[in-house]
Amino acid sequence: MHARPAIQAPEVGQAISQASKDAITESALGLLEEQVQARIVHYKAELETNPELDAITAQVVAQLRQMQEQMGASSSKTPSDRAALAAQQERTLTNLLARLFPDGAPTLVVERAVKSVLRNLAKVYFQSELHERTRGADGAVKVIQHGEQAMFYLLTRYHHRMKNELEHFDYISDEIRERSYEVLSKLTKDMQDAFLSRRSSELKRIVGIFNNVLLELCTKVLPTIAAPLAHEVIGQAGTADGKAFGYKITKDAFPRFRVAFERRLMTRLVSFVEDQLVTRLADTAGPARDETIKFITDPAIFSMICGQLSECVYEFLCNEGFLDLPPEWIESHGKSPAR
């Protein structure tokens, strides 16, 4: 697991430092890669078969790879051939990214992705409210802001102890015993809901600003960098090497393409979004400013946003016939692109 980097909160009127942005970017990329690999490992585990079938499958795969290597050796490309393929891939990717992220208004695909991000953002916010925000950097319990908050923490902290105490009482019936457990659980949930409802206005403010900033990213920033983004990704991924085509990215090259694309997207995402969030959410002094800074610099948020936007891009590119997605990626992400 990746430890959360130490981020220096900027002074009012100042932006997040480049060093902090770099730390957030690297940590978020690490989290995103862990999530991707965990999904694929889980999917592959579900596909485990008997040893005999595995042996036969491995033999067939080995034969196919040998044939591919022989074909590749007999049709090796010169540097100029690879350059021509890369240039064609770059032009196609530029045009597709420009269609997916047009200047001025988001496409329906992008709108759906942003809505998904906002739903997940609400979950992260509530988890932060109920867990991370209960303690300060020094481990001390934070100052209680609401009575319901104090009761929720208290009931949660001593839940097991209170349940054990309930178990040792004498009850007139098992029904009354179960009812006592239900009352304890209901009290805890009521205090949780009451506490969160008091924070709902802050959540609405945060979600609204995230929505505006992400739409600006997709309709103002990304449309202007489609060409350099495509150039960087194709060059860094080496998608023209080996068995390659100018009109598409093969599934064998997809892992390299994905890593390059997510790194370049994450860098731009953090750079633009962090500055905007600080300006719009945390550029005024106040007791809640440090908490807001902590929330909007959480790498988990950027990992989630980059992951959602990247999946949107991959599905679009696949549907357009430019990107061949490996079966394990499609299945592990619950996608079924129309071809």
Backbone torsions as a table, in degrees:
resi	resn	phi	psi	omega
1	MET	NA	148.9	-179.6
2	HIS	-93.4	125.9	177.1
3	ALA	-72.2	145.9	-180.0
4	ARG	-69.5	130.1	-178.2
5	PRO	-70.8	152.7	176.3
6	ALA	-78.6	120.2	-177.9
7	ILE	-110.2	128.5	177.6
8	GLN	-81.6	114.9	180.0
9	ALA	-64.9	130.7	-179.7
10	PRO	-74.5	156.3	173.6
11	GLU	-70.9	159.4	177.6
12	VAL	-58.0	131.2	-178.9
13	GLY	91.1	-4.9	179.5
14	GLN	-111.7	157.5	179.4
15	ALA	-94.1	164.7	173.0
16	ILE	-61.3	136.7	-178.6
17	SER	-67.5	157.1	179.0
18	GLN	-63.2	-36.0	178.7
19	ALA	-62.5	-40.3	178.4
20	SER	-67.6	-40.0	177.4
21	LYS	-61.4	-42.3	179.2
22	ASP	-63.0	-41.0	179.6
23	ALA	-64.9	-42.6	177.8
24	ILE	-62.6	-43.6	-178.9
25	THR	-59.9	-49.5	-177.4
26	GLU	-65.3	-42.0	180.0
27	SER	-65.9	-42.3	179.7
28	ALA	-65.0	-39.7	176.8
29	LEU	-63.6	-39.4	177.6
30	GLY	-63.1	-43.5	177.8
31	LEU	-63.1	-42.3	-178.8
32	LEU	-64.1	-41.8	179.7
33	GLU	-65.6	-39.8	177.5
34	GLU	-60.4	-42.1	-179.2
35	GLN	-66.3	-42.0	179.5
36	VAL	-62.8	-48.2	-178.1
37	GLN	-65.6	-36.2	179.2
38	ALA	-64.1	-39.5	177.8
39	ARG	-62.9	-45.3	-177.3
40	ILE	-68.0	-41.8	178.1
41	VAL	-61.4	-41.6	178.8
42	HIS	-63.4	-42.3	179.3
43	TYR	-63.3	-45.7	-178.6
44	LYS	-65.5	-33.7	178.8
45	ALA	-63.6	-33.5	179.6
46	GLU	-73.1	-16.6	-178.3
47	LEU	-95.7	4.0	-177.9
48	GLU	-59.8	135.2	-179.4
49	THR	-121.3	-171.8	-179.2
50	ASN	-73.3	157.9	-175.6
51	PRO	-58.4	-38.9	-178.4
52	GLU	-63.2	-44.4	179.4
53	LEU	-67.0	-37.2	177.2
54	ASP	-61.3	-41.4	-179.8
55	ALA	-64.3	-42.5	179.1
56	ILE	-64.5	-43.9	179.9
57	THR	-61.6	-43.9	179.6
58	ALA	-61.3	-38.7	179.9
59	GLN	-65.8	-43.1	179.4
60	VAL	-64.2	-43.6	179.4
61	VAL	-61.6	-41.6	179.5
62	ALA	-62.5	-41.0	178.9
63	GLN	-65.0	-41.4	179.6
64	LEU	-64.7	-40.9	179.0
65	ARG	-63.9	-39.2	178.8
66	GLN	-62.7	-42.7	178.2
67	MET	-63.3	-41.1	179.9
68	GLN	-65.3	-39.6	178.7
69	GLU	-64.9	-39.4	178.1
70	GLN	-65.1	-42.8	178.3
71	MET	-64.5	-40.3	179.6
72	GLY	-64.8	-38.5	-179.9
73	ALA	-65.7	-35.4	-177.2
74	SER	-80.7	-13.3	-178.3
75	SER	-130.1	45.1	-178.4
76	SER	-65.4	144.1	-175.6
77	LYS	-98.2	146.3	174.8
78	THR	-81.2	164.2	176.6
79	PRO	-54.5	-37.3	179.5
80	SER	-68.6	-34.7	176.0
81	ASP	-63.1	-46.3	-179.9
82	ARG	-63.7	-38.5	179.0
83	ALA	-64.0	-39.6	179.7
84	ALA	-66.7	-41.6	178.0
85	LEU	-63.4	-45.3	-179.5
86	ALA	-61.6	-40.8	179.6
87	ALA	-63.7	-40.8	178.6
88	GLN	-66.4	-43.2	177.5
89	GLN	-60.5	-41.6	-178.4
90	GLU	-64.1	-43.4	179.1
91	ARG	-62.7	-44.4	-178.7
92	THR	-64.8	-45.2	179.9
93	LEU	-63.0	-40.5	177.6
94	THR	-58.4	-47.5	-178.6
95	ASN	-64.5	-39.8	-179.6
96	LEU	-69.9	-40.4	177.5
97	LEU	-64.5	-36.4	178.0
98	ALA	-65.6	-33.4	177.5
99	ARG	-73.7	-38.3	-178.7
100	LEU	-73.4	-34.8	-179.1
101	PHE	-120.7	71.2	-179.8
102	PRO	-72.7	156.4	-179.8
103	ASP	-73.8	128.3	171.6
104	GLY	107.2	-44.2	-176.9
105	ALA	-145.1	140.5	-178.3
106	PRO	-75.7	147.5	172.9
107	THR	-74.3	163.9	179.0
108	LEU	-60.6	-36.6	179.6
109	VAL	-62.3	-45.0	-179.6
110	VAL	-68.7	-39.3	177.8
111	GLU	-58.8	-42.2	178.6
112	ARG	-63.7	-41.3	179.8
113	ALA	-63.7	-42.6	-179.7
114	VAL	-65.6	-40.3	177.6
115	LYS	-62.4	-39.0	177.0
116	SER	-64.2	-39.6	177.3
117	VAL	-60.7	-44.3	-177.3
118	LEU	-66.2	-36.6	176.5
119	ARG	-63.1	-44.1	179.4
120	ASN	-68.7	-31.3	178.6
121	LEU	-63.0	-40.0	178.8
122	ALA	-61.8	-40.0	178.5
123	LYS	-63.9	-44.6	179.7
124	VAL	-62.5	-39.3	-179.1
125	TYR	-63.4	-47.3	-178.8
126	PHE	-66.6	-38.1	176.2
127	GLN	-63.0	-38.8	178.6
128	SER	-65.6	-43.6	179.2
129	GLU	-60.2	-41.4	-172.8
130	LEU	-85.8	-17.4	-174.3
131	HIS	-126.7	-72.0	-175.0
132	GLU	-57.0	-38.2	-173.0
133	ARG	-80.9	0.5	179.0
134	THR	-80.0	-13.9	-178.2
135	ARG	-133.5	147.9	177.1
136	GLY	-87.0	-179.1	-178.9
137	ALA	-63.0	-28.2	-179.6
138	ASP	-89.6	5.3	178.3
139	GLY	88.7	-5.3	-179.3
140	ALA	-76.0	146.4	178.1
141	VAL	-65.7	137.6	-177.0
142	LYS	-72.0	160.6	178.2
143	VAL	-65.9	130.8	-179.0
144	ILE	-74.1	131.7	-179.0
145	GLN	-102.8	-20.8	-177.5
146	HIS	-140.2	146.9	177.9
147	GLY	-61.2	-39.0	179.1
148	GLU	-64.2	-33.5	177.7
149	GLN	-63.2	-45.6	179.9
150	ALA	-62.8	-42.9	-179.3
151	MET	-67.1	-36.5	178.5
152	PHE	-64.9	-47.2	178.7
153	TYR	-59.8	-42.1	-178.1
154	LEU	-64.7	-48.5	-179.1
155	LEU	-64.6	-35.5	179.4
156	THR	-70.5	-44.4	-176.5
157	ARG	-63.0	-38.5	-175.9
158	TYR	-107.8	21.8	-176.4
159	HIS	-58.7	-50.3	-177.2
160	HIS	-65.5	-39.5	179.4
161	ARG	-63.7	-44.8	179.7
162	MET	-66.1	-36.9	177.9
163	LYS	-66.0	-39.4	177.1
164	ASN	-63.4	-40.0	177.2
165	GLU	-62.1	-41.8	178.9
166	LEU	-62.4	-36.5	-177.8
167	GLU	-65.3	-25.8	-176.0
168	HIS	-91.1	-2.1	175.1
169	PHE	-75.6	156.4	172.8
170	ASP	-91.9	127.1	-177.1
171	TYR	-114.7	148.8	178.6
172	ILE	-70.3	-22.9	178.3
173	SER	-160.2	162.0	176.4
174	ASP	-64.7	-29.9	179.8
175	GLU	-62.9	-42.5	178.6
176	ILE	-67.6	-36.6	177.5
177	ARG	-59.8	-50.2	-179.4
178	GLU	-62.3	-36.0	179.5
179	ARG	-63.5	-36.0	179.4
180	SER	-64.9	-38.3	177.0
181	TYR	-65.1	-40.3	-180.0
182	GLU	-63.8	-39.5	179.0
183	VAL	-63.2	-43.1	178.3
184	LEU	-60.3	-46.8	179.7
185	SER	-63.3	-39.7	-179.4
186	LYS	-67.5	-40.5	177.2
187	LEU	-59.6	-43.2	-179.8
188	THR	-63.3	-46.5	-178.8
189	LYS	-67.7	-37.3	178.4
190	ASP	-61.9	-41.6	178.6
191	MET	-67.6	-37.9	177.3
192	GLN	-62.3	-49.0	-178.4
193	ASP	-63.4	-39.9	180.0
194	ALA	-65.1	-40.4	179.2
195	PHE	-64.1	-47.2	-177.6
196	LEU	-67.7	-33.7	179.5
197	SER	-64.1	-31.7	177.3
198	ARG	-68.9	-22.9	-179.6
199	ARG	-97.9	0.1	-174.7
200	SER	-63.5	-34.0	179.4
201	SER	-64.9	-38.1	177.4
202	GLU	-67.1	-39.6	177.9
203	LEU	-62.2	-42.7	179.4
204	LYS	-60.7	-40.3	178.9
205	ARG	-63.9	-44.8	-179.2
206	ILE	-64.9	-46.5	-179.2
207	VAL	-62.8	-41.2	180.0
208	GLY	-61.9	-42.4	-179.6
209	ILE	-71.3	-40.3	175.3
210	PHE	-58.2	-42.9	-179.7
211	ASN	-59.0	-48.1	-179.3
212	ASN	-63.4	-42.7	-177.6
213	VAL	-67.0	-43.2	-179.4
214	LEU	-66.8	-37.7	176.9
215	LEU	-65.3	-37.5	175.9
216	GLU	-64.4	-40.2	177.3
217	LEU	-58.3	-45.4	-173.9
218	CYS	-79.3	-23.5	-175.7
219	THR	-112.4	-10.1	-180.0
220	LYS	-123.3	-39.6	-176.4
221	VAL	-87.1	-57.8	-176.8
222	LEU	-60.1	-37.1	178.2
223	PRO	-60.7	-27.7	-177.6
224	THR	-85.6	-12.1	-176.1
225	ILE	-119.9	18.1	-179.0
226	ALA	-57.8	-45.2	-177.6
227	ALA	-66.7	-52.7	178.9
228	PRO	-64.1	-34.1	177.6
229	LEU	-63.1	-45.7	178.7
230	ALA	-63.2	-40.7	179.9
231	HIS	-62.2	-45.7	-179.0
232	GLU	-65.1	-44.9	-175.9
233	VAL	-66.1	-48.4	-179.1
234	ILE	-63.6	-41.2	-179.7
235	GLY	-67.1	-44.2	-177.2
236	GLN	-74.3	-30.8	-177.8
237	ALA	-80.9	-19.2	-178.7
238	GLY	60.3	40.0	-175.1
239	THR	-72.8	-8.8	177.2
240	ALA	-92.1	-1.3	179.2
241	ASP	-83.8	157.5	177.8
242	GLY	66.2	-147.5	177.7
243	LYS	-75.6	106.2	-173.4
244	ALA	-139.9	159.5	178.9
245	PHE	-133.4	149.1	-179.6
246	GLY	-73.6	-26.3	-173.8
247	TYR	-93.0	-5.2	179.8
248	LYS	-160.3	165.4	174.7
249	ILE	-102.3	125.4	-177.9
250	THR	-75.6	161.7	-179.8
251	LYS	-66.0	-27.2	177.1
252	ASP	-68.3	-30.5	-179.4
253	ALA	-88.7	-8.9	-176.1
254	PHE	-58.6	-43.9	179.7
255	PRO	-56.0	-41.3	178.7
256	ARG	-68.7	-40.6	178.7
257	PHE	-61.8	-44.1	-177.9
258	ARG	-62.8	-47.6	-178.9
259	VAL	-60.1	-44.8	-179.2
260	ALA	-66.2	-44.4	-177.7
261	PHE	-64.4	-45.5	-177.0
262	GLU	-67.2	-33.7	177.6
263	ARG	-67.0	-45.2	-178.6
264	ARG	-69.0	-38.2	178.0
265	LEU	-68.1	-43.5	-178.8
266	MET	-61.0	-41.5	-179.6
267	THR	-58.7	-45.3	-179.4
268	ARG	-73.7	-35.8	178.6
269	LEU	-60.4	-52.6	-178.7
270	VAL	-63.6	-42.9	-176.7
271	SER	-60.5	-46.4	-177.4
272	PHE	-78.6	-50.0	-171.8
273	VAL	-67.0	-40.7	-179.2
274	GLU	-58.6	-47.7	-178.9
275	ASP	-60.9	-42.2	-178.9
276	GLN	-66.7	-41.2	-178.9
277	LEU	-66.8	-40.9	178.5
278	VAL	-62.3	-44.2	-178.9
279	THR	-63.7	-41.8	-171.9
280	ARG	-93.0	-22.5	-175.9
281	LEU	-111.7	-30.4	-169.7
282	ALA	-134.8	30.1	-177.9
283	ASP	-100.8	21.4	173.9
284	THR	-128.0	145.2	-179.0
285	ALA	-73.0	149.1	178.8
286	GLY	167.2	164.5	-177.0
287	PRO	-64.4	-24.6	-176.9
288	ALA	-92.2	-0.5	-174.1
289	ARG	-63.4	-43.8	-178.9
290	ASP	-61.7	-38.9	179.2
291	GLU	-66.3	-39.4	178.9
292	THR	-64.8	-43.9	178.1
293	ILE	-59.9	-44.1	-179.8
294	LYS	-60.1	-41.7	-177.8
295	PHE	-67.8	-47.1	-174.4
296	ILE	-79.8	-3.4	174.1
297	THR	-108.6	12.2	179.5
298	ASP	-71.5	117.8	179.5
299	PRO	-57.3	-27.7	180.0
300	ALA	-61.4	-33.6	178.5
301	ILE	-66.5	-44.6	-178.1
302	PHE	-72.2	-32.5	173.7
303	SER	-60.6	-45.1	179.8
304	MET	-64.6	-45.5	-178.1
305	ILE	-63.9	-48.1	-179.5
306	CYS	-62.6	-39.7	179.1
307	GLY	-62.6	-44.6	-179.6
308	GLN	-65.0	-46.1	-179.8
309	LEU	-65.7	-39.0	-179.9
310	SER	-64.9	-43.5	177.7
311	GLU	-60.5	-39.0	176.8
312	CYS	-60.3	-44.2	-179.9
313	VAL	-65.3	-46.8	-177.3
314	TYR	-62.5	-41.3	179.7
315	GLU	-64.7	-42.1	178.2
316	PHE	-62.8	-47.3	-179.6
317	LEU	-63.2	-36.5	178.1
318	CYS	-66.5	-44.9	179.6
319	ASN	-64.3	-27.0	178.4
320	GLU	-85.3	-1.6	177.1
321	GLY	82.8	9.8	-178.2
322	PHE	-92.1	-24.9	-173.1
323	LEU	-126.8	122.1	174.2
324	ASP	-90.9	113.4	179.7
325	LEU	-89.1	134.1	176.9
326	PRO	-61.4	146.9	-179.7
327	PRO	-55.7	-38.7	-178.0
328	GLU	-66.4	-30.8	176.9
329	TRP	-69.7	-47.1	-178.2
330	ILE	-59.4	-48.3	-175.8
331	GLU	-70.3	-41.3	-176.7
332	SER	-69.9	-20.5	179.0
333	HIS	-104.6	6.3	176.5
334	GLY	65.7	29.6	-178.2
335	LYS	-101.8	152.1	174.7
336	SER	-145.2	71.8	-174.6
337	PRO	-61.1	138.9	175.8
338	ALA	-80.2	131.9	-179.0
339	ARG	-116.3	NA	NA
